[in-house]
Amino acid sequence: MKISIIGIGKVGSTISFVIAKDGLASELVLYNRTREIAHAEALDIQQAVALTPHRLLVRDGDIEDTAKSDIIILAVSAPMTKEMKSRAELLLSNTQIMLSLIPLLVRHSPQAIFINVSNPVDALTYQIWQIARQHSKQIHWQQVIGTGTLIDSARFRDLLASQLGIHPADINAYILGEHGDGQFAALSSAMCGGEFIDANPLRQQMVEDAKQSAWTIFQTKGYTNYTVSLAVELIVRSIVEDLRSTLPVSVSIDGYCNVYSCCLSVPCVIGRQGIHRRLETQLNERETLAFQNCAHVIQQQIQFCQSQIAHPY
Ligand SMILES: NC(=O)c1ccc[n+]([C@@H]2O[C@H](COP(=O)([O-])OP(=O)(O)OC[C@H]3O[C@@H](n4cnc5c(N)ncnc54)[C@H](O)[C@@H]3O)[C@@H](O)[C@H]2O)c1
């Protein structure tokens, strides 16, 4: 299993370490604009692997060195400063970066599954999918996955778990829609051990607290890296081991809740081919409206971006 990680900053380096520590690849290629950084991280991680039971090659490389990757993880980004009020402020610059990288990456690895971490995840995952399909007839929407609300769902389940006194893994509750302000909990279908979890005001507040926690971490540390890295690890493991785990991730939406032409998070079955199925969660009227509002926001971001960039895909 060859995995390439594009963008070796705070997030890309942590993802690289987690994948190497868990032995999920036989070869890990680290690509960064500043090659010395990728080289130093690769060396540090390769030496750490000596303390694990795994055998893998970790190296820095150029785009050509990513050729025939099975999985490509995108954590490449313009810098996000503490003054920024929204992830959407990265959209124009990160679309420009993807326009320069995706055609080359797709040409070298048309079979790869692309996992996008970079923000704003939903609009950017859609752009990546559009750029990729322009450059390869072989690529399918099932190969382009954004981490989406997997990380938000983990934060929400963590809060629910401490209130219910039940392990987060046993709680079946999803945050869906946008990895941003419009995200919502699909509480009408949330369950634990066959019991419904009521949508009382305390739980609605937990959705807000989970959303806010990302900003609290960001405002203090200047970045978030651990939860997102383990979220990526879950997706990668499900692909590598063909687990068919059901995870809420951002994918191309084609008709669910009457939404088209954008990427948003819905629960998806993930295996060796990427997305095997998008599951159609039964939403109530309020949740359906929230999902449609998320779509509206993302579509506006995409349209704005396409109007600003001279040569979109
Ligand atoms: N999806 C999520 O839940 C989630 C969580 C945390 C962070 N993020 C996003 O992940 C991205 C990375 O975050 P970070 O904290 O690691 O940022 P960072 O600034 O530390 O890292 C970005 C890296 O990309 C590199 N880079 C920039 N342009 C490049 C190019 N053209 N070619 C190659 N490399 C290039 C930079 O040199 C840098 O090393 C950001 O967009 C951030 O908002 C997403």
The ligand as a MOL file (V3000), in Angstrom:
LIG
                    3D

  0  0  0     0  0            999 V3000
M  V30 BEGIN CTAB
M  V30 COUNTS 44 48 0 0 0
M  V30 BEGIN ATOM
M  V30 1 N -10.7940 18.9820 7.8640 0
M  V30 2 C -10.5250 19.2930 9.1090 0
M  V30 3 O -11.2510 18.8980 10.0050 0
M  V30 4 C -9.2900 20.0980 9.3960 0
M  V30 5 C -8.7460 20.1550 10.6810 0
M  V30 6 C -7.5670 20.8780 10.8710 0
M  V30 7 C -6.9830 21.5510 9.7980 0
M  V30 8 N -7.5570 21.4780 8.5780 0 CHG=1
M  V30 9 C -6.9840 22.1500 7.4160 0
M  V30 10 O -5.8420 21.4170 6.9890 0
M  V30 11 C -4.9770 22.2820 6.2530 0
M  V30 12 C -3.5530 22.1540 6.7870 0
M  V30 13 O -3.4810 22.6620 8.1070 0
M  V30 14 P -2.0600 22.8570 8.8300 0
M  V30 15 O -2.3440 23.3360 10.2010 0
M  V30 16 O -1.2220 21.6460 8.6300 0 CHG=-1
M  V30 17 O -1.4640 24.0530 7.9460 0
M  V30 18 P 0.0950 24.3660 7.7190 0
M  V30 19 O 0.1630 25.7660 7.2350 0
M  V30 20 O 0.8640 23.9900 8.9340 0
M  V30 21 O 0.5220 23.3550 6.5570 0
M  V30 22 C 0.2650 23.5480 5.2000 0
M  V30 23 C 1.4600 23.0110 4.4410 0
M  V30 24 O 1.1770 23.0830 3.0460 0
M  V30 25 C 2.3960 23.4580 2.4010 0
M  V30 26 N 2.1060 24.0490 1.0920 0
M  V30 27 C 1.4490 25.2030 0.8100 0
M  V30 28 N 1.3520 25.3680 -0.5250 0
M  V30 29 C 1.9450 24.2950 -1.1090 0
M  V30 30 C 2.1490 23.8670 -2.4390 0
M  V30 31 N 1.7110 24.5930 -3.4760 0
M  V30 32 N 2.7820 22.7000 -2.6590 0
M  V30 33 C 3.2090 21.9560 -1.6310 0
M  V30 34 N 3.0530 22.2970 -0.3340 0
M  V30 35 C 2.4250 23.4500 -0.0790 0
M  V30 36 C 3.0510 24.4490 3.3450 0
M  V30 37 O 4.4430 24.5480 3.0690 0
M  V30 38 C 2.7520 23.8070 4.6970 0
M  V30 39 O 3.7640 22.9140 5.0780 0
M  V30 40 C -5.5760 23.6870 6.4320 0
M  V30 41 O -6.3490 24.0150 5.2970 0
M  V30 42 C -6.4630 23.5450 7.6520 0
M  V30 43 O -7.4940 24.5180 7.7000 0
M  V30 44 C -8.6810 20.7700 8.3530 0
M  V30 END ATOM
M  V30 BEGIN BOND
M  V30 1 1 1 2
M  V30 2 2 2 3
M  V30 3 1 2 4
M  V30 4 1 4 5
M  V30 5 2 4 44
M  V30 6 2 5 6
M  V30 7 1 6 7
M  V30 8 2 7 8
M  V30 9 1 8 9
M  V30 10 1 8 44
M  V30 11 1 9 10
M  V30 12 1 9 42
M  V30 13 1 10 11
M  V30 14 1 11 12
M  V30 15 1 11 40
M  V30 16 1 12 13
M  V30 17 1 13 14
M  V30 18 2 14 15
M  V30 19 1 14 16
M  V30 20 1 14 17
M  V30 21 1 17 18
M  V30 22 2 18 19
M  V30 23 1 18 20
M  V30 24 1 18 21
M  V30 25 1 21 22
M  V30 26 1 22 23
M  V30 27 1 23 24
M  V30 28 1 23 38
M  V30 29 1 24 25
M  V30 30 1 25 26
M  V30 31 1 25 36
M  V30 32 1 26 27
M  V30 33 1 26 35
M  V30 34 2 27 28
M  V30 35 1 28 29
M  V30 36 1 29 30
M  V30 37 2 29 35
M  V30 38 1 30 31
M  V30 39 2 30 32
M  V30 40 1 32 33
M  V30 41 2 33 34
M  V30 42 1 34 35
M  V30 43 1 36 37
M  V30 44 1 36 38
M  V30 45 1 38 39
M  V30 46 1 40 41
M  V30 47 1 40 42
M  V30 48 1 42 43
M  V30 END BOND
M  V30 END CTAB
M  END
